[in-house]
Amino acid sequence: MQIFGVDIGGSGIKGAPVDLDRGDLADERYKVLTPHPATPEGVADGVKQVVDHFGWTGPVGLTFPGVVTGGATIRTAANVDKSWIDKDAGALFSGRLGGLPVTVVNDADAAGVAEMNFGAGQGRKGTVVLLTFGTGIGSALFVDGVLVPNTELGHLELHGHDAEKRASSKAKEDEELTWEHWAHRVQRYLAHVEMLFSPELFIIGGGVSRKSQKFLHYIEDIKAEIVPAQLQNNAGIVGAAMHAVKGS
C-alpha cells in the first residue's frame, strides 16, 4: 500500500510516495525550498510542487512544524509565519491540491510514530522521547508505544532561552559551533528533559541523525539510552503517510 507523505520544515518541503508495508520511501524524495516568509499560501504552493512532481492523485499526509489539532488546525508557528496560527491547514492544502484528501500532523509526532513502528523505537516499552534537531527542536513522547501528541519540548526554557534557540542544528550553524561544543549544549538539554520525564530511550532525529558519529560520543552523564533515528530525515515523510491512512 502506498500513500504520499510530505514533510514541511523550516528550510525545505520534501515528499515522496511511501510504502507502508516496509515503512520506507517508494520513490526518491523530491524537495523544494521553504519560502521566506513561510506564509500559508507560499508553503501551499511548495507542497503542490512536490505532489505534482509525482503526478499523485490519492490521499496526502503532511507534517507541520507546530501544534496541530484535529488533523487540520494549526495552533502554534514558532519557525514559520505567524499567520498560520488558527489556520485550517487541511482545507488550505486540500484546496491547493485540487480536493485531494489531506491530513496534517505535528512534524516530530510524525517522525516519532515512524521510528516507533519501523525504526529505533520498535518494540520499546516504557517512556521514549524522540527529538528532531533542525531549524528548531521537535519532540515526540511515547508511553508504552502510545503517543502523547504536540509536546513541543523544544520550547522548554534552558538558561533563560527556548532550548531550540541554543541547541538546534540551526543554532550550531548560525553560531559556527564545533560538534563538541554543540554536543555539550545538547547534553544540557537532554539532562533537563530527562529530569522531567525519566525516559528509558532518547531517539535523536532530524538531519543530524545522519552524522551521529560526530557528536553522540561527546554526550555523557545521561541515564537513558541514546540512539540515532534509523529512518533519519525520511521519518517525517513516512509518519505523515501513516497518519494519512489513520485519518482516512
Backbone as a ProteinNet text record, in pm:
[ID]
protein_1_A
[PRIMARY]
MQIFGVDIGGSGIKGAPVDLDRGDLADERYKVLTPHPATPEGVADGVKQVVDHFGWTGPVGLTFPGVVTGGATIRTAANVDKSWIDKDAGALFSGRLGGLPVTVVNDADAAGVAEMNFGAGQGRKGTVVLLTFGTGIGSALFVDGVLVPNTELGHLELHGHDAEKRASSKAKEDEELTWEHWAHRVQRYLAHVEMLFSPELFIIGGGVSRKSQKFLHYIEDIKAEIVPAQLQNNAGIVGAAMHAVKGS
[TERTIARY]
84.2	0	87.3	54.3	130.4	41	95.4	31.4	139.4	102.5	201	223.7	350.6	386.7	467	438.2	511.6	557.2	684.6	742.7	777.1	704.3	725.5	820.7	939.1	1036.9	1066.5	1146.6	1181.1	1267.1	1340.5	1428.1	1382.5	1312.5	1273.7	1139.3	1074	949.7	980.9	972.3	1013.1	904.7	893.1	788.8	817	739.4	751.5	636.3	604.3	514.3	583.6	504.6	558.7	499	584.8	542	513.6	387.4	350.3	372.6	394.5	428.7	572.9	660.5	802.5	839.7	754.2	787.5	904.5	904	1015.2	960.6	1042.5	1000.3	990.4	885.6	867.2	934.9	981.1	1048.2	1142.5	1239.2	1332.3	1256.5	1281.5	1205.5	1240.7	1144.8	1162.9	1152.3	1238.9	1245.6	1246.8	1173.5	1181.2	1212.7	1265.3	1298.7	1172.1	1169	1059.2	1069.6	959.3	966.4	988	1047.1	1064.4	1013.3	911.1	848.1	765.2	754.3	683.7	534.9	468.9	325.4	244.6	119.2	36.4	29.5	11	-1.4	129.4	241.5	370.9	405.2	378.2	405.6	313.3	187.4	93	139.4	194.8	249.5	364.5	451.7	563.1	515.5	413.7	357.1	300.5	231.3	175.1	285.3	397.3	510.1	558.6	570.5	621.6	524.1	396	295.9	281.7	279.1	264.3	383.5	501.6	621.4	600	519.2	495.5	362.5	286.6	156.4	60.8	74.1	-2.2	-148.3	-240.7	-383.7	-460.2	-389.3	-456	-441	-466.7	-455.1	-311.9	-302.2	-172.9	-167.5	-57.7	-31.5	78.8	60.8	159.1	198.3	326	370.2	373.7	367.4	378.6	463.1	553.8	640.9	572	471.5	397.8	286.2	210.2	99.1	-13.7	-65.4	-176.3	-286.6	-408.3	-520.8	-624.4	-688.8	-795.6	-751.8	-622.7	-573.3	-574.4	-588.9	-601.2	-561.9	-597.4	-588.2	-454.8	-388.6	-257.5	-275.7	-204	-216	-90.9	26.9	150	232.4	322.4	402.8	535.5	620.5	745.2	844.5	850.7	953.8	897.6	770.3	706.9	626.7	562.8	491.2	375.5	357.4	255.2	113.1	95	-39.2	-93.1	-7.6	-52.6	-143.2	-128.1	-198.7	-350.5	-419.3	-564.6	-607.5	-512.3	-543.8	-591.1	-692.9	-735.7	-644.5	-531.4	-432.1	-484	-569.7	-625.9	-703.6	-789.4	-868.7	-779.5	-678.5	-585.7	-514.3	-453.7	-376.3	-465.4	-580.3	-670.5	-716.9	-747.4	-789.5	-681.1	-556.1	-445.2	-411.5	-444.7	-415.9	-536.4	-628	-741.2	-841.2	-851.3	-950.8	-903.7	-773.1	-722.6	-745	-776.1	-790.6	-657.6	-659.4	-536.8	-551.8	-445.1	-437.7	-306.6	-306.6	-190	-156.7	-27.2	17.6	145.7	169	294.5	413	516.5	627.2	703.1	731.7	805.8	719.3	589.2	499.7	500.4	498.6	502.9	632	744.2	873.5	878.2	822.9	822.8	741.8	623	538.5	610.3	677.7	752.6	864.8	939	1050.3	1001.1	887.6	835.8	784.4	738	683.1	785.4	881.3	973.8	1121	1151.4	1289.5	1341.9	1407.7	1482.4	1393.1	1264.4	1175.9	1093.1	1114.4	1035.5	1042.2	924.4	918	955.8	984.4	1028.3	908.8	909.6	806.7	860.4	781	822.6	811.6	891.4	887.4	999.1	961	1056.7	1035.5	1144.5	1136.9	1218	1151.5	1222.8	1238.6	1358.8	1387.1	1445.1	1385.8	1437.2	1510.8	1636.2	1718.3	1730.3	1673.1	1676.1	1669.8	1577.3	1557.1	1519.7	1441.3	1409.7	1439	1375.4	1381.3	1237.8	1205.7	1074.6	1082.2	968	967.9	846.2	864.9	754	772	670.2	674	582.7	638.3	562	567.3	454.3	446.9	390.5	473.1	436.4	383.7	452.1	420.8	308.1	244	131.2	180.4	149.1	192.9	115	188.8	128.8	151.5	50.8	75.8	110.5	178.1	202.5	276.3	383.3	453.7	540.3	601.1	676.1	783.3	862.9	965.3	1083.5	1089.9	1194.7	1181.1	1062	1038.9	1053.7	1104.7	1142.4	1248.6	1242.9	1343	1474.3	1582.5	1715.4	1808.3	1855.3	1943.4	1883.1	1753.3	1687.9	1643.1	1656.7	1617.8	1530.9	1451.3	1393.4	1508.2	1494.3	1603.8	1646.4	1548.4	1584.8	1669.8	1663.8	1747.8	1894.6	1918.8	2054.8	2107.6	2018.2	2066.4	2015.6	1942.4	1901	2021.6	2006.3	2117.4	2132.2	2024.1	2034	2122.4	2107.8	2193.7	2340	2365.2	2502.9	2559.5	2478.4	2524.3	2539.6	2438.2	2440.5	2557.7	2590	2698.1	2831.3	2830.2	2950.4	3017.1	2934.3	2983.1	3050.3	3152.1	3208.4	3108.2	3125.2	3037.6	3046	3164.9	3181.2	3108	3125.8	3059.7	2907.6	2859.9	2715.7	2664.9	2740.4	2700.1	2685.4	2769.9	2759.4	2629.6	2587.2	2457.6	2343.6	2353.6	2252.2	2247.1	2363.1	2368.4	2292	2312.5	2241.6	2090.9	2053.2	1910.7	1853.5	1924.5	1878	1866.9	1959.9	1954.7	1828.1	1789.1	1667.4	1543.8	1537.3	1424.1	1420.1	1538.1	1545.3	1493.8	1527.3	1479.4	1326.6	1264.3	1119	1044.7	1101.7	1027	1089.5	1214.6	1283.6	1263.4	1294	1273.9	1376.7	1338.1	1433.6	1518.5	1464.4	1530.8	1509.8	1619.6	1614.1	1647.8	1564.7	1595.5	1626.5	1743.9	1786.5	1758.8	1665.7	1625.2	1660.4	1605.2	1640.1	1764	1808.4	1922	2048.8	2067.4	2190.6	2198.8	2086.3	2090.1	2181.9	2206	2297.8	2443.5	2467.9	2604.7	2626.1	2554.4	2557.8	2697.2	2781.8	2916.6	3002.5	2955.5	3034.5	3006.5	2895.3	2862.7	2811.9	2751.9	2691.6	2792.9	2918.5	3017.7	3058.2	3023.6	3053.3	2947.2	2832.2	2721.3	2736.1	2753.2	2779.3	2679.3	2679.2	2601.8	2450.5	2405.1	2261	2228.2	2131.1	2099.1	2029.1	1947	1872.6	1965.9	1927.3	1997.8	1972.9	2075.1	2062.7	2103.1	2011.7	2040.9	1997	2061.1	2013.6	1889.4	1805.6	1689	1733.9	1669.8	1707.8	1653.7	1537.1	1480.7	1540.3	1621.4	1691	1592.5	1628.8	1545.9	1423	1402.4	1281	1167.6	1195.6	1095.7	968.7	981.7	863.6	774.5	834.6	757.5	680.5	749.9	686.3	573.1	599.3	497.5	377.8	402.2	290.9	199.3	259.4	179.7	101.8	165.8	96.5	-23.3	-6.1	-113.9	-229	-195.1	-299.6	-388.5	-329.9	-408.5	-500.4	-443.6	-522.2	-638.1	-613.1	-715.3	-817.2	-789.8	-879.9	-996.2
-119.7	0	124.1	220.5	344.9	465.2	557.4	686	791.9	913.6	1019.7	1091.9	1115.2	1190	1313.6	1424.5	1549.6	1599.2	1636.2	1686.5	1834.4	1922.2	2066.4	2110.2	2157	2202.2	2350	2402.9	2543.4	2579.5	2481	2510	2443	2329.8	2258.2	2188.3	2166.8	2090.1	1968.6	1849.7	1729.6	1623.8	1544.3	1442.9	1330.8	1223.3	1105	1010.7	921.7	811.5	720.6	665.1	580.9	441.3	340.2	201.1	171.6	161.7	146.2	5.7	-89.5	-223.8	-228.8	-154.9	-153.6	-35.9	66.2	185.3	259.9	270.2	335.2	405.1	496.4	566.3	469.4	486.6	402	462	585.6	654.5	756.5	804.2	904.8	1032.5	1087.1	1204.4	1326.9	1419.2	1544.3	1658.2	1758.2	1866.1	2001.6	2097.3	2237.6	2318.7	2438	2522.4	2581.2	2588.4	2655.5	2805.7	2869	3012.1	3093.9	3208.5	3301.1	3437.9	3488.9	3429.3	3305.6	3213.6	3087.4	3106.9	3181.7	3208.1	3085.3	3077.8	2963.8	2947.9	3057.7	3049.3	3003.1	3057.1	3019.1	2873.9	2827.8	2687.8	2595.5	2634.2	2551.8	2538.3	2645.7	2637.6	2537.2	2538.7	2443.8	2300.7	2277.4	2143.3	2096.3	2184.7	2148.4	2109.9	2182.5	2147.1	2005.4	1971.1	1839.3	1729.5	1749.1	1647	1634.1	1748.3	1745.5	1679.3	1688.1	1626.2	1477.3	1413	1269.4	1238.6	1341.4	1318	1245.9	1270.2	1195.5	1239.7	1143.3	1176.4	1113.4	1061.9	998	1077.5	1013.9	1081	1130.3	1241.3	1301.9	1331.5	1289.5	1326.2	1430	1532.7	1639.8	1664.5	1691.1	1734.5	1886.5	1940.5	2084.8	2111.2	2211.1	2238.6	2322.4	2264.9	2332.6	2242.8	2292.2	2216	2209.3	2086.4	2063.5	1990.6	2042.8	1976	1934.9	1821.9	1775.1	1736	1709.1	1668.1	1778.1	1906.1	2013.6	2151.9	2185.1	2323.5	2352	2459.2	2497.9	2585.8	2554.6	2630.8	2710.9	2669.2	2743.8	2748.7	2848.9	2866.2	2932.3	2857.5	2915.9	2946.5	2860.6	2875	2899.9	2936.9	2978.2	3104.4	3160.2	3286.2	3274.4	3378.1	3374.9	3369.5	3401.3	3394.8	3251.7	3151.8	3012.3	2985.6	3062.4	3031.1	3037.4	2930.6	2910.3	2884.4	2862	2833.4	2688.6	2666.9	2530.7	2483.2	2425	2383.2	2269.3	2184.9	2075.8	2128	2228	2285.9	2359.6	2431.7	2504.9	2410.1	2305	2213.5	2133.4	2088.9	2012.3	2097.7	2224.6	2313.7	2335.1	2352.3	2376	2250.6	2134.3	2008.2	1955	2042.6	2002.9	1912.9	1924.4	1846.9	1711.7	1681.6	1554.2	1547.8	1429.1	1417.1	1440.1	1524.3	1567.8	1554.5	1508.5	1516.6	1583.2	1655.9	1731.4	1689	1672.6	1625.8	1699.7	1717	1776.2	1698.4	1770.3	1704.8	1604.2	1640.4	1546.9	1427.4	1449.9	1337.5	1237.3	1289.5	1201	1121.1	1189.7	1120.3	1016	1049.9	956.4	831.5	848.7	733	640.9	701	620.3	543.2	609	542.8	433.9	455.9	355.2	232	250.8	138	68.7	145.7	89	113.5	189.8	230	196.9	294.7	271.9	243.6	274.4	252.6	126.2	44.8	-78.2	-165.7	-201.8	-293.9	-235	-104.3	-44.1	-2.3	-44.8	-6.6	104.6	141.7	248.4	383.5	479.3	615.4	635	676.5	702.5	845.7	918.6	1055.6	1064	1100.7	1132.2	1283.3	1328.4	1470.8	1493.7	1584.9	1617	1750.2	1749.4	1869.9	1924.7	2042.4	2105.3	2255.2	2320.8	2465.1	2494	2406.9	2411.4	2275.4	2246.3	2112.2	2063.8	1955.5	1894.2	1776.8	1739.4	1629	1541.3	1413.2	1318.1	1229.9	1223.6	1149.5	1027.8	911.2	786.3	717.8	664.7	584.1	448.1	344.1	208.9	208.8	283.8	287.3	379.9	445.7	534.8	679.6	751.9	890.3	984.4	1074.5	1190.2	1309	1354.4	1445.5	1588.1	1657.3	1801.8	1845.5	1773.8	1808.5	1933.8	1960.1	2084.6	2109.5	2006.4	2019.4	2104.7	2142.1	2232.5	2371.3	2400	2531.7	2532.9	2423.6	2427.2	2535.2	2603.3	2707.2	2643.5	2686.8	2637.9	2757.8	2786.4	2901.8	3031.1	3049.6	3174.7	3185.7	3079.4	3081	2960.3	2970	2848.6	2753.4	2627.4	2532	2527.7	2538	2526	2643.3	2756.6	2870.2	2844.8	2748.5	2718.1	2588	2490	2354	2295	2370.8	2318.1	2310.2	2238.3	2235.8	2372.3	2449.9	2586.3	2672.3	2655.3	2730	2691.7	2562.6	2518.2	2588.4	2593.7	2657	2808.1	2872.3	3018	3066.9	2989.6	3029.2	2962.9	2883.7	2814.1	2734.1	2656.8	2575.9	2448.9	2402.6	2271.3	2164.7	2043.6	1933.8	1912.7	1923.7	1901.4	2008.4	2133.5	2242.7	2227	2198	2180.7	2060.6	1951.9	1831.3	1860	1947.7	1982.1	2058.3	2140.3	2207.7	2105.9	2012.9	1907.7	1826	1798.1	1721.8	1794	1925.3	2001	1997.8	2002.9	1995.7	1857.4	1751.9	1616.1	1593.4	1648	1633.8	1697.8	1811	1880.5	1797.6	1743.9	1660.2	1533.1	1476.1	1354.4	1378.8	1493.9	1527.2	1530.7	1578.1	1593.4	1463.1	1376.8	1262.2	1126.4	1121	994.6	887.9	919.7	819.7	706.7	591.8	482	502	578.3	590.2	729.2	789.1	908.1	864.6	904.3	884.2	1021	1036.6	1164.4	1164.5	1250.1	1256	1388.5	1410.5	1528.1	1501.4	1602.8	1586.8	1540.4	1579.4	1542.1	1392.8	1320.8	1176.6	1104.4	1165.3	1105.4	1120.9	1208.4	1240.2	1211	1112.2	1085.8	1051.5	994.1	956.2	1079.1	1197.1	1318.6	1382.6	1342.9	1413.3	1326.4	1210	1132.6	1092.7	1065.3	1020.9	1132	1256.7	1366.9	1383.1	1317.8	1334	1231.6	1281.9	1195.7	1227.2	1139.5	1160.3	1165.3	1098	1081.4	935.6	910.2	772.3	695	763.7	696.1	653.8	548.3	510.4	617.5	649.2	749.6	685.4	688.8	627.9	722.8	715.7	795.9	733.1	816.7	767.9	681.4	568.5	478.8	525.4	589.6	640.3	775.4	827.7	954.7	1062.6	1138.8	1253.6	1216.5	1086	1042.8	1008.6	1011.9	968.4	1051.9	1183	1267.9	1233.9	1205.1	1168.8	1038.7	940	810.9	827.9	902.3	923.6	1001.3	1096.9	1172.8	1080.3	990.2	894.1	800.1	754.5	669.3	742	868.3	946.3	964.8	978.4	995	871.5	754.9	630.7	626.4	664.9	666	764.1	877	980.6	961.7	865.8	848.1	754.7
0	0	0	-84.5	-91.2	-61.4	17.4	46.9	33.6	-2.7	-20.1	112.2	143.5	262.9	227.7	295.6	278	414.6	422.9	547.2	526.9	596.8	584.4	695.4	657.5	754.9	739	829.9	825.2	706.2	651.8	537.6	408.7	417.9	297.6	311.5	197.1	188.7	102.3	160.4	86.7	96.5	-8.2	-7.4	-105.1	-90.5	-175.4	-145.1	-238.4	-204.7	-102.4	-11	95.5	85.6	92.9	100.8	247.7	284.1	424.4	477.8	390	437.8	486.7	417.3	453.7	543.5	549.3	625	564.4	431.4	361.3	236.7	181.8	62.2	-55.3	-136	-253.3	-375.7	-364	-473.7	-410.8	-486.9	-434.7	-402.5	-285.6	-244	-329.3	-334.7	-408.3	-309.4	-322.6	-223.8	-291.8	-233.3	-273.4	-147.9	-165.7	-51.3	9.2	141.9	210.7	184.1	142.1	113.1	240.6	224.9	337.5	296.3	366	483.4	447	542.6	519.4	545.9	456.2	469.2	427.7	470.6	428.7	277	205.7	59.8	-3.9	43.9	-12.1	13.9	135.7	169.6	90.4	76.5	-1	-145.2	-201.7	-337.5	-343.7	-241	-236.3	-225.6	-142.6	-128.6	-262.8	-333.4	-464	-562.2	-559.5	-647.4	-620.2	-491.1	-452.9	-495.5	-467.5	-501.7	-652.8	-722.5	-868.3	-937.6	-873.9	-931.8	-957.2	-872.6	-885.1	-955.8	-990.5	-1051.3	-957.8	-827	-726.6	-724.1	-709.7	-710.8	-594.2	-493.5	-379.9	-252.1	-136.2	-7.3	19.1	90.7	123	273	337	475.8	478.8	561.5	570.7	715.4	736.1	868.1	872.7	994.4	1014.7	1138.8	1133	1248.6	1354.7	1419	1524.6	1574.2	1670.1	1725.9	1623.2	1601.9	1509.4	1585.6	1578.7	1644.7	1541.1	1567.1	1480.8	1341.1	1323.6	1192.6	1089.2	1135	1035.8	1087.5	1212.3	1259.4	1326	1284.2	1335.9	1459.3	1565.9	1690.8	1725	1678.2	1703.7	1575.8	1568.6	1446.5	1483.3	1553.5	1603.7	1492.2	1390.5	1287.8	1148.2	1142.4	1016.8	1045.5	942.7	956.4	1056.8	1138.5	1244.7	1189.2	1060.3	1002.3	994.3	1023.4	1028.3	1148.5	1255.1	1379.6	1358.4	1399	1385.2	1241.1	1151.6	1011.8	997.8	915.7	880.7	767.9	806	706.6	621	677.4	598.9	479.6	503.6	394.6	295	347	259.8	163.6	218.6	135	39.9	90.2	4.5	-113.1	-85.1	-191.6	-295.3	-247	-338.8	-419.1	-363.9	-432.4	-509.2	-541.9	-624.6	-556.2	-422.4	-348.8	-299.2	-311.6	-259.3	-108	-53.9	92.2	161.3	263.9	330.8	481.6	548.7	694.8	731.1	843.2	888	1030.5	1059.2	1189.7	1227.5	1355.7	1402.6	1346.6	1304	1233.5	1319.8	1443.3	1528.9	1568.6	1589.9	1618.8	1503.8	1379.6	1262.4	1260.1	1281.8	1282.5	1392.9	1507.9	1619.6	1592.3	1535.4	1502.4	1403.7	1305.1	1208.4	1276	1363.8	1432.7	1527.6	1592.2	1685.2	1611.5	1488.1	1412.3	1323	1269	1170.8	1202.5	1306.1	1330.4	1468.3	1528.2	1652.6	1773.1	1763.7	1877.9	1871.1	1768.3	1752.1	1876.3	1928.9	2041	2174.5	2181	2306.5	2390.5	2517	2613.2	2702.8	2800.8	2890.3	2822.1	2867.4	2814	2712.3	2592.7	2484	2436.2	2417.8	2366.2	2237.3	2127.4	2004.1	1996	1960.4	1944	1805.4	1729.7	1597.1	1604.4	1562.9	1565.8	1424.3	1402.2	1270.4	1287.6	1215.2	1232.7	1377.4	1436.7	1579.2	1640.4	1753.6	1813	1827.7	1758.8	1772.5	1868.4	1925.2	2021.4	2003	2030.6	2033.2	2155.7	2239.1	2365.2	2355.6	2391.4	2387.8	2523.7	2565.5	2687.9	2648	2660.2	2616.8	2473.1	2387.3	2245.7	2206	2302.3	2273.8	2272.9	2166.5	2150.2	2241.3	2307	2375.2	2281.4	2205.7	2094	2135	2041.8	2049.5	2175.7	2210.4	2334.9	2322.6	2206.6	2185	2292.1	2321.1	2425.4	2381.7	2255.4	2211.2	2270	2326.2	2384	2536.3	2593.3	2734	2754.3	2867.9	2895.2	2939.1	2878.9	2912.9	2921.9	3043.3	3066	3011.9	3037.5	3001.9	2857.9	2780.1	2638.9	2607.4	2498.8	2442.1	2409.7	2449.1	2427.1	2280.8	2188.1	2047.5	1998.3	2067.7	2028.9	2062.3	2151.7	2195.7	2138.4	2116.8	2088.4	1957.7	1877.3	1746.5	1653.7	1542.4	1446.7	1378.6	1370	1317.1	1407.1	1539.7	1632.2	1611.8	1588.3	1560.7	1438.4	1332.2	1207.8	1224.6	1284.4	1297.2	1381.7	1486.6	1576.5	1541.3	1434.3	1387.1	1499.8	1570.6	1681.2	1629.9	1700.6	1670.8	1713.5	1660.7	1702.3	1853.5	1910.5	2054.2	2134.6	2096.9	2169.3	2160.4	2041.1	2023.6	2103.5	2104.4	2178.6	2328.2	2380.6	2522.5	2550.3	2455.1	2469.6	2463.9	2369.6	2358.9	2487.7	2543.4	2669.7	2780.4	2792.7	2896.7	2873.1	2747.1	2713.7	2746.2	2707.4	2737.1	2888.2	2963.7	3110.1	3165.5	3107	3150.8	3118	2996.4	2956.5	3041.1	3067.8	3149	3290.1	3346.6	3481.3	3485.1	3377.9	3374.6	3343.7	3256.4	3205.2	3232.9	3273.6	3305.2	3196.7	3071.3	2965.9	2972.8	2917.1	2900.3	2775.6	2677.9	2548.9	2490.4	2442.4	2357.7	2214.8	2118.3	1976.3	1917.4	1858.2	1802.1	1652.4	1610	1470.8	1405.5	1286	1207.5	1123.5	1051.8	961.5	1030.4	1159.2	1230.1	1257.6	1244.7	1271.5	1173.8	1056.2	959.2	1003	1098.9	1140.2	1288.8	1340.5	1484.5	1535	1446.3	1489	1521.1	1480	1503.2	1639	1704.1	1828.9	1943.5	1914.9	2023.9	2130.7	2089.9	2188.1	2284.4	2252	2343.2	2451.9	2435.6	2530.1	2642.6	2764.5	2881	2992.1	3091.4	3215	3191.6	3088.7	3066.4	3093.4	3181.3	3220.7	3109.2	3032.4	2925.2	2812.4	2742.4	2620.1	2513.7	2435.5	2329.2	2197.3	2098.6	1968.3	1857.4	1739	1625.9	1563.9	1503.4	1430.9	1313.4	1294.9	1185.8	1051.2	1052.4	927.8	890.7	981.3	961.6	916.3	813.4	777.3	694.4	669.6	599.9	696	826.7	924.3	916.6	895.2	888.4	770.9	655.7	536.8	562	618.4	646.6	747.6	854.8	957.1	906.3	816.2	756.7	678.1	601	523.3	615.6	723.2	820.1	879.8	909.8	967.9	869.4	740.2	638.5	631.5	648.6	647.5	770.1	883.6	1008.9	1000.8	932.3	925.9	815.1	727	611.5	644.5
[MASK]
++++++++++++++++++++++++++++++++++++++++++++++++++++++++++++++++++++++++++++++++++++++++++++++++++++++++++++++++++++++++++++++++++++++++++++++++++++++++++++++++++++++++++++++++++++++++++++++++++++++++++++++++++++++++++++++++++++++++++++++++++++++++

